[in-house]
Amino acid sequence: MTRIGMGLVGPGFVGTHHIDAVRRLGFVDVVAIAASSEASARAKADALGVPKAYGSYAALVADPDVHVVHNTTPNYLHVPVVLAAVAARKHVISDKPLAMTSTDSRRLLAAATQADVVHAVTFNYRGNPLVQQAREMIAGGELGPVHYVHGAYLQDWLLEPTDFSWRLEPEKGGVSSAVADIGSHWCDLVQHVLGQRIVEVLANLTTVVGTRFKPAAPAVAFARAEDKGLEAIAIRSEDLATVLVRFDGGATGCVSVGQVCPGHKNDLWFEMNGRRASLRWRQEQQNELWIGRRDTANAILPKDPSLLGPGARAYAHLPGGHQEAWADAFCNVMRDIYSVIAARMRGGAPVSRPPAFATFEDGYHAACLVDAVLESHRRGGVWTKVVV
């Protein structure tokens, strides 16, 4: 297998998981880290056993040993980092959202396409084996025509006024908060599983915590801010949303999205109801897939490779009863992406894109969907088309 050099820009919470995932592949070398200063990059690189540290993304992109650039910076830096990587003809993997606006997302898609580099967005829930099982069952007609898709993505890490993140600042995170941050995950996931695109939305957005207190020093994601040096900030983005959706294949549905819901830590779930059967998957119980039927007993399908379809089986790496989790699904996504990159670097025939691999096109569509949600709410909650 060709050795591939990876460089990471933005070594925060999710960046460390990018490093862990690619190291597990066995043929990727983590070459360098870039942060806001050389000192902070060096400290992080030393902690993670990475040889090179850079104080700017430009220096990392220029390193000839870096073949793939991972962008896990705050949202407002996605455009310059991705454009620099693409200009250097480096393959690029971006955390979601691809960009803060659909216009910038389209710009990044066009640039990556013209440069003919591999481009990916980490919609990581695609990598769970039972997600792939649900997708396989629906594609095989086991549910019959699906008419209803519903679910939620709920968290509680922004419940208190002293909970703060750059994601809540429009100039850093974008106009939308909860929908763009976690609602985009749910939408990508159900579209991926169902095999249909969301084409219309009707949205109601709410700001439950209208004033928050920003700490003097940036808080780590999902951590509480210290109660000192706090500045009162008026919040303009939503922390709670209810969205009705219509799919291009005829299904309808709804989703609740919120980051102010006590007791919900990372509670993503979806259910799909067809004419023959239903399926439900929940991220916090991700080793089980519920199957509902009218005329026979309902069932729970466990994550057991011997019970899964051939496509889903490739995403399960441990025997039945051995639990696999968030980091394993994330690694599956990286495995799909890097299989394409490795084939490209070997110069062989093009390979088909594996299922868990989301491209910049998917990232652009997600941005267009967020636009439609915001427009629907601005217009008083009316059906609004997703314009791509």
N, C-alpha and C positions, 0 to 999 in steps of 0.2 A: 504494500500500500504506500502511495506517495505521502511523504511527510508534509504537513501543511502548517504554516506559521500563522498564528492568530494574535491580533493586537486588540486590546480593549480600551475604549475611551469612556471614562466615567465609572470608576470602580466603587459604586455604592452598593445598596442592598441587593439589587437584582444582578449587578455586574459580577459579584462573587459566584452566583449560580451559573452564569454563562461560563466562567472559568471551570467550575466543577464539572459541568456537563461535557465540555469539549475534551477535558482530560480523560473522562471515562471512555471516550471513543477509541483511544489507543494510538491514533495516528495524527493527532493534532498537538503541536507544541505551542504553549502559551509563551509568546516571545516578549511582549511588551505591554505596559500599562501607561496610559496618559491620564493626567488629572489636571486640576486647576493650577497647580504649581509643581515644580520639580520635587520639592520637599514632600508634599503630600503623596505624589505618585511614588516616590522612593519608599516611603513608609508602607504604603499599601503593597507595593511590589515585594518588599522584603517579607511582609506578613504572609503573602500568598506564594512565595517562592518563584517569583517571576524575575528573569534576569535584567530586563531593561525597563527604565522609568523615564517618562517624558513629561515636561511641564506644559505641553501643548499638543493638540490633536494633529496639527500640521507636521510636527516632528515624527509622530508615530506613523502617520500615513506615508511619510517619505522613507521609512525604514524598508530596505529591500527584503528583509527577512519576514516582513509581515505580508501575507498573501490575502488574509481576510480581516476586515475591520468590523468589530462589534461595537455598536453605538448604544450605550446605556446611559447617556447623559439626560439631564432634564429636558423636557419637550422643546423648549425654545432653542436648544442647541442642535436639534436633529438635522435641520436643513444644512448648516455650514459643514457639519461633520460628514454627513452622507455625500454632499457635493464634492468635498475634498477627496474622499475615498474613491468615488466614481471617476473623478478627473485623473486620478493616479492609476486607473484601471484595476482597482482592488475590488474583490468581491466584498459585499457588505451585508451585515445582518443587523437590523435595527429593532430595538425594543418598540413596542407600540406606545402611543400612536406614531404612525410614520412621520407626521408633522402636525402642527397646531391647526392648520387650515387645509381644506380640500385643494385649494389652489397650489399651495406648496407641496402637497402630497402628489398631485399630478405632475408638478415640475420634477420631483425626485424620480417618479416612475419613468418619465420621459428621458431623463439624464441617464439612468441606469440601463434602460433599454437601448439607447443609442450607443453607450459604451460597451454593450454586450458583456456585462458582468452578471454574475449570479447575485440576485437580490432577494432578501427574505425579511419578513416581519415575524416576531415571536408571539404568535397566538398559541400559547403553550398548551392549552387544554386539549387541543387536537391530539396531543401525543399520548393520551391515556388509552390503554388497550380496550376498555369497555366503551369508550367513545367511538373507537373504530369498529367495534362489534355492532353498536347501534346503527352506525352508518351503513355497514354491510347488510344488516337485516332489512333496513328500509330500502336500500337499492335492490335487494333481492325480492321485494314485494311481500315480506312476511307480515307487515302491518296493514297491507292494502293501501289504498290512497290515504294519505295523511291530511286531515282537515283542520286540526287544531294543535298549536304549539304554544306552550306557556311555561313560565318559570320565573326565576329571580336571581339577582346577584346582590346579596346584602352583606354589609360589614358594619362594625361599630367603632372603628378606630378614629372617627371624626365626630364622636358624639358630644364631647365636652367643648365649651368655648375656648379652653386652653389647648385643645388639639389643633395643630397647625402643620401645614405642608406647603411647599412651593406650588404644588398642584392646584391650590386654591387661588393663586395669583394669576389673573388672565394673561399678563405679559410673560409669564414663565410656563404656565400649564395650558393656557388656551381658554377660550370663552366658556366651554363646558367643563365641568369637573367630574361628577359621578358618571354621567353617561359616556363621556369620552374615555375615562379611566377604566372603569370596570364594565359598563354597559356594552362597550365595543367588544369585550371578550365574549359576553353572552351572545350577542348578535352574530359574531363570526362563528361561534361554536354551533349554534342551531342551523345556520345556513350550511355549514360544512356537513353536519350530520344528515340534514334533510335533503341536501342537493338542490335547494331552491334559494333564490335571492330575495331579500326583503326589498320591496319596491314602493311601499307607501307606509307612512307612520302617522299616528295621532298621539300627541304628547302633552302631558301635564307635568311641569317641573316645579319644584319647591325648594326654597332655601330655609331649612329649619333653624339653623344657627346663623343668624344674620350678622352678628359681630363676633369676631374671634380675636384672640390675643397672640400676636406674633412674638416669638422669643428673639432676643438679640442675636443668638447664634442659631444656625439652621438645625432643626431637629432631624434625627434619624427617622426614616420611614417606619410607621407603626409604633413609634416611641412617644411617650408623653413629653411635652415641653416643660422646662424648668419654670417655676413660678417666680421669676425675677427678670427684670429688664423687659417686661412685656409691653407691646404696643397694640392698642385697639385698632382693628382693621375691619372695615365694612366689607362683607362678602357679597359678591355679585353673581357667583355661579351656583348651580344647584347641588344639593347634597342628597336629594330624594327625587325620584322620577317614576312615573307610570306611563308606559308606552304601549299603545295598540299597534299591531303590525299586520301587513298583508304581504304574502309571498307571490312570486311570479308563477308558481305552479298551482295556485288556487287556495292554499292553506291560509288560515288567519291565526292570530295569536295575541299574546300580551306578555309583558315583562315588567317586573318591579325592580328598580335599581336604587340602592340607598347605602350610605356610609354612616348613618346615624341610627342604626337599629340594634339596640342592646342585645347582647348574647350571640349575635351573628358575626363570626370572625372572618370567614372567607366562604360564605354560604352561596355558592353558585349551584343552581339546579335547573334542569329542563325536563319537561314531559311532552311527548308527542303521541297524539291520539289518532289512530287510523281506523278504517272500517273493520279490520280483523283483530287488531291488538293495539296495545299501548306500550310505550317504553318510558322509563324515568331513570335519570342518572343524576347523582348528587356528588359534587366535588368533595365534600367532607366525609363521604362514605364511598369513595371512588372505586373500591374493589367489588362493588355490587351493582348489578343492573336489574331494575324491576321490570317485569313483563306482566302486563295486565290483559286478561281475556274475559269475555262474557260467559262463555259456556263451559269453560274448564277452569281449574284452579289457577290463581295467579302464581307467579314463580319469581324467585330471585336467582339470577345467573351470577355465580361468583367469578372473579378473575382467576380462571384456571385455563392454561393454554390448551389442555386437552378438550375443553368444551367450547372453545372459540372458533370462529370461522377462520379460514386460511389467511385472510388479509389482516385481521385483528391479532391473530396469534403471533405475528412478527413483532408486535409491540409489547408482548408480555415476556419477561426474561427470567421469571422465577416460577417454580411449580405452584399449583393450587395451594392455598393456605398460607403462602408467603406473600405478605402484603407489599404492594408497590404504591408509590405515592407521587406527590407533586414534583419532586426533583427527578424522579424516574421518567415521568411524562415529559418534562422539560428536556431531558437527555434524548428521548425518542425524537423530539422535534429537531434537535441538533444533528442527530444521526441521519435523519432524512435530508436535511439541508446539506450536510457535508458529504453525503453520498453523491450528490450532484456536483459539488465543487471538486471532489476528488476525481470524478470522471472527466470533468472539464480540464483539469490540470494534467491528466494523463494523455489528453488529446484524442481520446477514443470517440466512438459514435455518441451523439447526444442521448441521454437517458431520460425516461419519462419522469415527471415530477411526482415524488411520493406523496401520499395523502396528507401527512401532517405538515407539509411544507407550504406556508403561506407566503406569497410574494408581495412586492410593492403594489401590485394591482389590487390585492386584497386589502392592503393598508389604505389605498386610495378610496376604495369602495366604503371602507369603514368611516373615513372622514366625510364622505358624501352623506352617509347615513346620519352622522352626528349633525351635519348641516340641516338635514330635513327635520330632525327632532327639534332643533332650536327654532327653525322657521315655523313649525307647527305650533309650538308653544307661543311664539311671538304673535301669531295670528289668532290666538285665543283657543287653541286646541281644535284644529281642523285637520282632515286628512291631507297630507302633503306628500308629493312624489319625491322619491330619492332620485336626484338628477346626477347622472354620472357622465 
